Amino acid sequence: MAGGTGLRVPGRRRAGLALSLLGLLALASAGAPASALGGFFAGRPVDGPAPEVVAVGDVDLGRDGGGGVAYVRRDGGESHAFLSLLREGLPQPGARVDAGHGPIVGRPALAVGEGGRLAVLWADAQGVWARVRSTGSGPLGAPQRLGGPGAAGPVADMTVSGVAYAAWSENGDVRAAYLPRLAQAFTAYPAPLDADPARLAGTGAGASLRPRLATAADGVGLAVWGELDGSGVSRIRVRRLVKERLSAVAADATPAGLGGRNVGFADLPDVALEDDSSFAWVVFRQAMADGSGRVRAVVRRLRGSAFDEAATFDGAPSAGAVETPRVAANGRGWGIATVEVPGGTVLAAAIRDEGPAAPQAIGPGAGVVPSPVAAYAQSYDGVVAWLQASGPGTPAALRARALEDAVAATAAPIFGAAVTLSDPAGGGVDPQAGHDAGSSRAGDVLIAYVEGAPGARRLSVAAYDQPPRAPDPRATRGWRRTPRPALGWASPPDVWGGLVYRVLVDRRPVGDTGRETLRPAAPLADGTHRWQVVAIDRRGQQAASEVQTLRVDTTRPTLGLRVLGTRRVGARLRLAVRAGDGRGSGVREARLSLGDRSASRVVAPGRVVQHAYRRAGRYRLVVTAHDRAGNAATLTRTIVVRGS
């Protein structure tokens, strides 16, 4: 098993105990179930140390836990798109995906479904390109060009069923493409997404109008972007992508008159879509129109074709501009919105059907731009990660906190303690290289970043890993007559797999296995035992089952027979049967066969059977007994009965 770095900070949201193996052994006799909490595990190098590692592009996980990291690496002195895929939750060495192409522009994008299906996109001087993998661990398909020269900034997302959408900016427009569920190639929409193709959309200073994209379980996508209106003020536009067609309207998400009658500019949108594509969360920045110069973080819920009232989640700063609001949500519409407020503090607000909860300060940038990112799962587990320095001029570190409690929309979310995930001695995290996070349905989260000195840069991936759930042992209440009985259990699935099961008998390990059954390596002594099974994941997290009773009896019953009386025809003999099982399971039945044509008798241990033989001769008496474990014993005696 590959272990973590030992950095592990449990939350409070789930009941249970985080147990070491020694703790499990101590609890075994009391029958206490063990339930560990999710924990952070510090970054592991995926690529490097090498000066060629450049930047993080995109982290994406399917709900089944598959996925990877798309990133930028120099090859032959040029920047190119690379992809590191996951295997049982662990990133594998990266491979270049744009072979034969020129240097990329910007950063690659990744969209992951289930069963190994994914799409990776990048842009170069010739346009935006995509490669698709259908399922499993097969190869990526051939590169497909989606946009021509001038296309840049691709984004993509994929549904659980394998439908995907891509969007990008191209020569002042926002373009998009659709990938059917079983297809290997995207189909680009012939018309741009813009509300008015004659106006600038999808591009701007610092890519502030760049598009973002999300998909729903029903196969529909939703794109958001910034677009100038007739007066040259940027607004946030939203359009649904309904497989082969675009929705008729590019809706305007920008509220009228935040702080005044006139609309201030809006930019830097982000979006999260529920499983039902009728509902979505859209966040963005918007300037106050009251002359104060403030720029606020706005969140709006899309219901069908209309938006709810706008709300802010930035703590109402008295001056200045917020930076890069982000949103992450699960298919039920619960999630986390994050933003950096003036002064460099990161705020996070839980979002529910009712809107955003009161934001909570997560941590400071303390001298670096924190650039918070969030991930939120179907399991209602959430993580916020950001950059933080110990002071001006000091290296940046990657920090993270987990959402511990699902709370009402009116209350502040409760986050666990902040954890440093990067290597403090590794030269610091590069704020310019970016970082990103993605989550499985179970709440397992990967966070990718670049750290290290200029000549020894590393693409590193940290994790928030949910522990395995406790196995469910099969009942073993009856007696077993083998010294190495098969012990079995059912185990809830772990999306990252790689579980090892350790079986304990009488608080001692008797074997490890990757299956859901095990026979102890050494014979067990007769008697009553206590056993349980512990599931251990690849990072060493454990969960123990309830303690079960196991009874072993491998010893045959002991038998005795006494024949009393005169052994003559017609005389009554008294036959005393003795059957015992010591400390075993106990005699279930003893039977006496008298050797003549009379029926065998079921006898209780110690009972005397009377019988008279009608003919002289030799008679074979047979006593058989079975204990409750199924062990059998036989005793045979021959008697001679004389004539009268």
C-alpha positions in Angstrom: 0.0 0.0 0.0 1.1 3.5 -0.8 0.8 5.7 2.2 0.3 9.4 2.6 2.7 11.8 4.2 1.0 11.4 7.6 -0.6 14.8 7.4 -4.2 14.1 8.2 -6.8 16.5 9.7 -10.2 15.0 10.5 -13.4 17.0 10.5 -16.4 16.8 12.8 -19.2 16.3 10.4 -19.3 12.5 10.5 -19.7 10.5 13.6 -17.0 8.0 14.4 -13.4 7.6 15.4 -10.2 7.9 13.4 -8.4 4.7 14.5 -5.0 3.4 14.1 -4.6 -0.4 14.0 -3.6 -0.4 17.6 -6.8 1.5 18.5 -8.8 -1.0 16.5 -7.3 -3.9 18.3 -8.0 -2.3 21.6 -11.7 -1.8 20.7 -12.2 -5.2 19.1 -13.2 -7.0 22.3 -15.8 -4.3 23.1 -17.4 -4.6 19.6 -17.0 -0.9 18.9 -17.3 0.0 15.2 -14.6 2.1 13.8 -15.4 5.0 11.4 -12.6 7.3 10.2 -13.1 10.8 9.0 -11.8 12.2 5.7 -8.3 13.7 5.9 -5.9 15.9 3.9 -2.8 14.3 2.5 0.1 16.5 1.5 1.2 16.9 -2.1 3.0 14.1 -4.0 5.2 14.9 -7.0 3.7 13.8 -10.3 6.1 15.4 -12.7 9.6 16.8 -11.8 11.6 18.1 -10.3 12.5 19.6 -13.6 12.7 23.2 -15.0 10.3 22.1 -17.8 7.2 21.9 -15.5 5.2 25.1 -16.3 1.6 25.4 -15.1 -1.6 23.6 -14.0 -4.3 23.6 -16.6 -7.3 21.7 -15.3 -8.2 19.1 -12.7 -11.4 17.1 -13.3 -12.8 13.9 -11.7 -15.8 11.9 -12.7 -18.3 10.9 -10.1 -16.8 7.4 -10.1 -13.4 8.8 -9.0 -11.6 8.6 -12.4 -10.0 11.6 -14.0 -6.7 13.4 -13.9 -4.7 16.6 -14.3 -4.1 18.5 -17.6 -1.0 20.7 -17.3 1.7 22.6 -19.3 5.2 21.2 -19.7 8.0 22.3 -22.0 9.1 19.7 -24.5 11.9 20.6 -26.9 11.9 24.1 -25.5 8.2 24.7 -26.2 5.1 24.6 -24.0 2.9 21.7 -24.7 -0.2 20.0 -23.2 0.4 17.0 -20.9 -2.1 14.8 -19.1 -1.7 12.8 -15.9 -4.4 10.2 -15.3 -5.5 8.7 -12.0 -5.2 5.1 -11.1 -7.0 4.2 -7.9 -6.8 7.8 -6.8 -3.1 8.2 -7.4 -1.9 10.4 -10.4 0.3 8.6 -12.8 3.2 10.0 -14.8 2.1 12.6 -17.4 2.2 12.1 -21.1 2.1 14.6 -23.9 -1.3 14.8 -25.7 -0.5 17.4 -28.5 2.3 15.5 -30.3 2.9 16.9 -33.7 1.5 20.3 -32.9 3.2 23.6 -32.2 3.4 25.2 -28.8 0.2 25.7 -26.9 -1.5 29.0 -26.1 -2.8 29.3 -22.6 -3.6 26.1 -20.7 -5.3 22.8 -21.5 -8.7 21.8 -20.3 -10.0 18.4 -19.2 -13.6 17.0 -19.1 -14.2 13.6 -17.4 -17.3 11.4 -17.3 -17.5 7.9 -15.9 -16.0 4.6 -17.0 -12.8 6.2 -18.2 -14.4 8.5 -20.8 -12.8 11.9 -21.1 -11.9 14.8 -23.4 -8.7 16.9 -23.3 -8.5 20.3 -25.2 -5.8 22.8 -25.9 -5.2 25.8 -28.1 -2.3 26.6 -30.4 -1.6 29.0 -33.2 -3.8 26.9 -35.5 -6.9 26.9 -33.2 -8.5 24.8 -30.5 -8.0 21.1 -30.6 -9.6 18.1 -28.8 -8.8 14.5 -28.2 -11.5 12.0 -26.8 -11.2 8.7 -25.0 -14.3 6.6 -25.3 -14.1 4.3 -22.2 -11.8 2.4 -20.0 -8.1 2.7 -20.3 -8.0 2.8 -24.1 -6.0 5.4 -26.0 -7.0 8.9 -26.9 -8.5 9.5 -30.3 -6.8 11.5 -33.0 -6.7 15.3 -32.5 -9.7 17.2 -33.9 -9.7 20.9 -34.6 -12.7 22.7 -33.2 -11.8 26.4 -33.7 -9.5 28.1 -36.2 -6.7 30.6 -35.8 -7.4 33.1 -33.1 -9.3 30.5 -31.0 -8.1 30.4 -27.3 -9.0 29.6 -23.8 -10.9 26.3 -24.2 -13.1 25.0 -21.4 -15.0 21.8 -21.3 -17.3 19.7 -19.1 -18.8 16.2 -19.4 -21.9 14.6 -17.9 -22.1 11.3 -16.0 -23.4 9.7 -19.2 -20.5 10.9 -21.4 -22.1 13.8 -23.2 -19.7 16.7 -23.3 -19.6 20.4 -24.3 -16.6 22.7 -25.1 -16.5 26.5 -25.3 -13.7 28.9 -26.2 -13.2 32.5 -27.4 -12.5 33.1 -31.0 -11.9 36.5 -32.7 -14.2 38.4 -30.4 -16.9 35.7 -30.2 -17.7 32.8 -27.9 -17.9 29.5 -29.8 -19.0 26.0 -28.6 -19.2 22.4 -29.6 -21.1 19.3 -28.6 -19.9 15.7 -28.1 -22.6 13.0 -28.2 -22.6 10.3 -25.6 -20.9 7.6 -27.7 -19.1 9.8 -30.2 -15.4 10.2 -30.6 -15.6 13.7 -32.2 -17.2 17.0 -31.3 -19.6 18.9 -33.5 -19.1 22.6 -33.5 -22.2 24.8 -33.4 -22.3 26.9 -36.6 -23.2 30.1 -34.8 -21.5 31.8 -31.9 -23.1 31.9 -28.5 -23.1 35.7 -28.3 -26.2 37.6 -27.7 -25.0 39.9 -30.5 -22.2 38.6 -32.6 -21.3 42.1 -33.7 -20.2 43.0 -30.2 -17.1 41.8 -28.3 -17.6 38.7 -26.3 -15.4 36.1 -24.5 -12.2 38.2 -24.4 -10.9 41.2 -22.6 -8.2 42.5 -20.4 -6.8 39.7 -18.4 -9.4 37.3 -20.0 -12.0 38.8 -17.7 -14.8 38.0 -20.2 -13.6 34.4 -20.8 -16.3 31.7 -21.0 -17.0 29.0 -18.4 -19.1 25.9 -18.8 -21.0 23.3 -16.8 -23.1 20.2 -17.6 -26.1 18.5 -16.1 -27.0 14.8 -15.7 -29.8 15.3 -18.2 -27.3 15.9 -21.0 -27.7 19.7 -21.2 -24.8 22.2 -20.9 -24.8 25.8 -19.7 -22.2 28.4 -20.9 -21.5 31.8 -19.2 -19.3 34.6 -20.5 -18.8 38.3 -20.5 -20.1 40.4 -23.5 -20.2 44.1 -24.2 -23.5 45.8 -24.5 -24.4 48.7 -26.8 -22.8 51.2 -24.4 -19.5 49.3 -24.2 -20.2 47.9 -20.6 -19.6 44.3 -20.1 -22.5 42.1 -19.0 -22.7 38.4 -18.0 -24.5 36.3 -20.6 -25.9 32.7 -20.2 -27.0 30.2 -22.8 -28.0 26.6 -22.6 -26.5 24.1 -25.0 -29.1 21.4 -25.7 -27.2 18.7 -27.5 -27.4 19.5 -31.3 -28.9 22.9 -30.8 -28.5 26.2 -28.9 -31.2 27.7 -26.7 -33.0 30.6 -28.4 -31.9 33.2 -25.9 -28.6 34.3 -24.4 -30.0 35.4 -21.1 -28.6 38.4 -19.2 -27.5 37.5 -15.7 -26.4 41.0 -14.8 -28.7 42.7 -12.2 -29.7 46.2 -12.9 -28.3 48.9 -10.6 -26.2 47.3 -7.9 -26.0 50.3 -5.6 -27.5 52.7 -8.2 -29.8 53.0 -11.2 -27.1 52.4 -13.8 -25.4 49.0 -14.4 -21.8 48.8 -13.6 -19.5 46.4 -15.6 -19.6 42.7 -14.8 -16.9 40.1 -15.5 -15.1 37.0 -14.4 -18.2 34.6 -14.4 -18.3 31.1 -13.1 -21.1 28.5 -13.2 -22.3 25.3 -11.5 -25.3 23.3 -12.9 -27.5 20.9 -11.1 -28.4 17.5 -12.3 -31.7 19.0 -13.5 -30.4 21.6 -16.0 -33.3 23.9 -15.2 -31.3 25.1 -12.1 -27.9 26.6 -12.0 -25.7 28.9 -9.9 -23.9 31.8 -11.6 -21.3 33.9 -9.8 -19.4 37.0 -11.2 -17.9 40.4 -10.3 -20.0 43.5 -10.7 -19.1 47.1 -10.2 -21.3 49.2 -8.0 -23.1 51.9 -9.9 -23.0 54.4 -7.1 -19.7 56.0 -7.8 -18.0 54.3 -4.9 -15.6 52.3 -7.1 -16.5 49.1 -5.2 -16.6 45.8 -7.1 -18.8 43.2 -5.5 -19.1 39.4 -5.7 -22.6 38.4 -7.0 -24.4 35.1 -7.0 -27.7 34.4 -8.9 -29.7 31.2 -9.2 -31.1 30.4 -12.6 -34.5 28.7 -12.4 -35.7 27.8 -15.9 -35.4 30.9 -18.0 -35.4 33.5 -15.1 -32.9 34.5 -12.4 -33.7 34.9 -8.8 -32.8 38.2 -7.1 -29.1 38.8 -7.0 -27.2 38.3 -3.7 -23.7 39.2 -2.7 -21.3 37.0 -0.7 -18.3 39.2 -0.1 -19.0 40.5 3.4 -19.8 44.0 2.0 -16.3 45.5 1.8 -16.3 49.3 2.2 -13.9 49.9 -0.7 -12.0 48.2 -3.4 -12.6 45.3 -5.8 -13.1 41.6 -5.1 -11.1 39.1 -7.2 -12.2 36.0 -9.2 -15.3 34.6 -7.6 -15.7 30.9 -8.0 -18.5 28.4 -7.4 -18.6 24.6 -7.0 -21.9 22.7 -6.4 -23.2 19.1 -6.6 -26.1 17.8 -8.6 -28.6 18.8 -6.0 -27.6 22.5 -6.0 -25.7 22.7 -2.7 -22.2 24.1 -2.9 -19.6 26.6 -2.0 -18.9 30.1 -3.4 -15.5 31.6 -2.8 -14.0 35.0 -3.4 -10.9 37.1 -2.5 -11.9 40.4 -0.9 -9.9 43.6 -0.7 -6.9 43.0 1.6 -6.3 39.5 0.3 -8.7 37.5 2.6 -10.5 34.5 1.2 -14.2 34.2 2.0 -16.4 31.2 1.5 -20.2 31.0 1.6 -22.2 27.8 1.6 -25.0 28.0 -1.0 -28.4 26.2 -0.7 -31.7 26.5 -2.4 -32.4 29.6 -0.5 -29.2 31.3 -1.6 -25.8 32.0 -0.1 -25.2 31.6 3.6 -23.2 34.2 5.6 -19.6 34.1 4.3 -16.8 33.0 6.5 -13.2 34.1 6.4 -11.2 31.1 5.4 -7.7 32.5 5.4 -5.4 35.4 4.3 -3.2 35.6 1.3 -0.7 37.4 3.5 1.5 38.7 0.7 0.4 36.6 -2.3 -2.8 36.5 -4.4 -4.7 33.6 -2.8 -6.8 32.6 -5.8 -9.2 30.4 -3.9 -10.7 27.3 -5.6 -13.4 24.9 -4.2 -14.7 21.5 -4.8 -18.1 20.1 -3.7 -19.4 16.6 -4.0 -22.7 14.7 -4.2 -21.9 13.5 -0.7 -22.1 17.2 0.5 -18.3 17.2 1.3 -16.6 20.4 0.3 -13.0 21.7 0.3 -11.6 25.2 -0.2 -7.9 25.6 -1.2 -5.9 28.9 -1.6 -2.4 30.3 -1.5 -0.9 31.9 1.5 2.4 33.3 2.5 3.9 33.8 5.9 4.5 37.4 5.1 5.5 39.8 2.2 8.3 38.4 0.1 8.0 34.9 1.5 7.2 31.8 -0.5 3.6 30.9 -1.0 2.1 27.7 0.4 -1.0 25.8 -0.6 -3.5 25.8 2.2 -6.9 24.0 2.5 -9.9 23.7 4.8 -12.7 21.1 4.6 -16.4 22.0 5.1 -17.3 20.1 8.3 -21.0 20.8 8.7 -23.9 21.2 6.2 -25.7 24.2 7.7 -28.8 26.2 7.1 -28.6 28.9 4.5 -28.9 31.6 7.2 -25.8 30.4 9.1 -22.1 30.6 8.4 -20.6 27.4 7.2 -18.3 25.5 9.6 -14.9 24.7 8.2 -12.2 22.6 9.8 -8.7 23.7 10.7 -6.4 25.0 7.9 -3.8 22.6 6.6 -0.6 23.2 4.6 -0.5 20.8 1.7 2.6 21.9 -0.1 6.2 21.3 1.0 7.4 24.2 3.1 11.0 23.4 2.3 10.4 22.8 -1.4 10.8 26.4 -2.6 7.2 27.5 -2.4 4.2 27.3 -4.7 4.3 29.3 -7.9 1.2 31.6 -7.8 1.6 32.3 -11.6 1.3 28.6 -12.4 -2.2 28.2 -11.1 -3.9 25.5 -9.1 -7.2 23.7 -9.4 -9.3 21.1 -7.6 -11.8 18.4 -8.5 -14.1 16.0 -6.6 -15.6 12.6 -7.0 -19.2 11.9 -5.9 -17.9 10.5 -2.6 -16.1 13.7 -1.7 -12.6 12.6 -2.6 -10.7 15.8 -3.8 -7.5 16.3 -5.8 -5.7 19.6 -5.7 -2.9 20.2 -8.3 -0.3 23.0 -8.1 3.3 23.7 -9.1 6.0 24.2 -6.5 9.8 24.2 -6.2 12.8 26.3 -7.2 13.1 27.4 -10.8 15.4 24.6 -11.8 13.5 22.0 -9.9 9.8 22.7 -10.4 7.3 20.0 -9.5 3.7 19.3 -10.5 2.3 18.1 -7.2 -1.1 16.7 -6.3 -2.6 16.8 -2.8 -5.7 15.0 -1.7 -8.6 15.1 0.6 -9.4 11.5 0.8 -12.6 9.9 2.3 -11.8 6.8 4.3 -13.3 3.5 3.5 -16.6 2.7 5.0 -16.9 -0.1 7.5 -17.3 -3.6 6.0 -20.4 -5.7 6.9 -19.3 -9.2 8.1 -21.4 -12.2 7.2 -22.9 -13.8 10.2 -20.9 -16.6 11.9 -23.1 -17.5 14.8 -23.1 -21.2 14.1 -20.3 -23.6 14.9 -17.6 -24.3 12.3 -15.8 -27.6 12.1 -12.8 -26.4 10.2 -9.8 -24.8 12.0 -9.5 -22.3 9.1 -13.1 -21.3 8.4 -13.8 -18.9 5.5 -14.7 -15.5 6.9 -16.6 -13.2 4.5 -18.0 -9.7 4.4 -19.6 -7.2 2.1 -17.7 -3.9 1.6 -19.3 -0.6 0.5 -17.5 0.5 -2.7 -14.6 3.0 -2.5 -14.4 5.1 -5.7 -10.6 5.0 -5.6 -10.4 1.3 -4.9 -7.2 -0.4 -3.8 -8.6 -1.5 -0.5 -6.9 -4.1 1.6 -8.9 -6.0 4.2 -7.2 -7.1 7.5 -9.0 -9.8 9.5 -8.5 -9.8 13.3 -9.3 -12.8 15.4 -9.2 -12.3 19.2 -7.5 -8.9 18.5 -4.7 -10.4 16.5 -4.3 -10.1 12.7 -4.7 -13.4 10.9 -4.3 -12.3 7.3 -4.7 -9.5 4.7 -6.5 -9.8 1.4 -7.9 -7.7 -1.4 -11.0 -9.9 -1.7 -14.1 -10.1 0.5 -13.3 -13.5 2.0 -10.3 -14.9 3.9 -9.3 -18.1 5.6 -6.9 -17.5 8.5 -3.4 -18.5 7.7 -3.0 -20.5 10.9 -5.5 -23.0 12.4 -7.7 -21.6 15.1 -8.1 -23.4 18.4 -11.4 -24.9 19.4 -13.7 -22.6 21.3 -15.4 -19.2 21.0 -13.5 -16.4 19.2 -14.2 -12.7 18.4 -13.4 -11.4 14.9 -13.7 -8.3 12.8 -12.4 -7.0 9.5 -10.7 -3.7 8.9 -10.8 -2.0 5.5 -7.5 0.0 4.8 -7.2 2.3 1.8 -4.0 3.2 -0.1 -3.4 6.2 2.2 -3.6 4.0 5.3 -7.0 5.2 6.4 -9.0 2.5 8.2 -12.6 1.5 9.0 -13.4 -1.5 11.2 -16.5 -3.6 11.2 -18.5 -4.6 14.2 -17.1 -7.5 16.2 -18.6 -10.9 15.4 -18.6 -14.2 17.3 -16.9 -17.2 15.8 -17.2 -20.7 17.3 -14.8 -23.4 16.2 -15.1 -27.1 17.0 -12.9 -29.5 15.1 -13.0 -32.3 17.7 -15.2 -35.4 17.3 -17.5 -36.3 20.1 -16.2 -39.0 22.6 -18.3 -42.2 22.8 -18.7 -45.1 25.2 -20.9 -48.2 25.4 -21.5 -50.6 28.2 -23.4 -53.8 27.7 -25.0 -55.1 31.0 -27.0 -58.3 31.5 -27.0 -61.9 30.4 -26.2 -62.3 26.7 -28.7 -64.9 25.9 -31.7 -65.1 23.6 -34.7 -63.5 25.2 -32.8 -61.9 28.0 -33.0 -58.2 28.3 -29.7 -56.5 27.9 -29.1 -53.0 29.2 -27.0 -50.9 26.8 -25.6 -47.7 28.3 -24.5 -45.1 25.8 -22.1 -42.3 26.7 -21.6 -39.4 24.3 -19.8 -36.2 25.2 -18.2 -33.2 23.5 -16.0 -31.7 26.2 -15.8 -27.9 25.6 -17.0 -28.2 22.1 -20.3 -27.4 20.5 -22.2 -30.2 22.3 -23.7 -33.4 21.0 -26.6 -32.8 18.7 -27.6 -36.4 18.3 -26.5 -39.9 19.3 -27.9 -43.0 17.6 -27.5 -46.7 18.5 -27.8 -49.5 15.9 -28.4 -52.9 17.6 -27.2 -55.1 14.7 -30.4 -56.9 14.1 -33.4 -55.9 12.0 -34.8 -53.5 14.6 -34.6 -49.8 14.0 -31.8 -47.8 15.3 -32.5 -45.8 18.4 -31.9 -42.2 19.1 -30.4 -42.1 22.5 -29.7 -39.3 24.9 -26.2 -39.3 26.4 -26.2 -41.5 29.5 -29.5 -43.2 28.7 -29.9 -46.9 29.1 -31.5 -48.8 26.2 -33.0 -52.2 26.9 -33.2 -54.8 24.2 -33.7 -58.6 23.9 -32.4 -60.5 20.9 -34.6 -63.3 19.5 -31.8 -65.3 17.9 -28.4 -66.5 18.9 -25.4 -65.1 17.0 -22.9 -62.3 16.7 -24.3 -58.8 16.7 -22.5 -55.6 15.7 -23.4 -52.7 17.8 -22.7 -49.3 16.3 -23.0 -46.0 18.2 -22.8 -42.8 16.0 -22.9 -39.2 17.2 -22.8 -35.8 15.6 -22.0 -32.6 17.4 -23.5 -29.2 16.5 -20.5 -28.3 14.4 -21.0 -31.4 12.2 -18.2 -33.5 13.6 -19.1 -37.2 13.6 -17.8 -40.1 15.7 -18.5 -43.9 15.5 -18.0 -46.6 18.1 -18.4 -50.3 17.1 -18.6 -53.3 19.4 -19.5 -56.9 18.6 -21.3 -59.1 21.1 -22.2 -62.8 21.0 -25.7 -63.8 22.1 -26.1 -67.5 23.1 -29.1 -69.6 22.8 -31.3 -70.1 25.8 
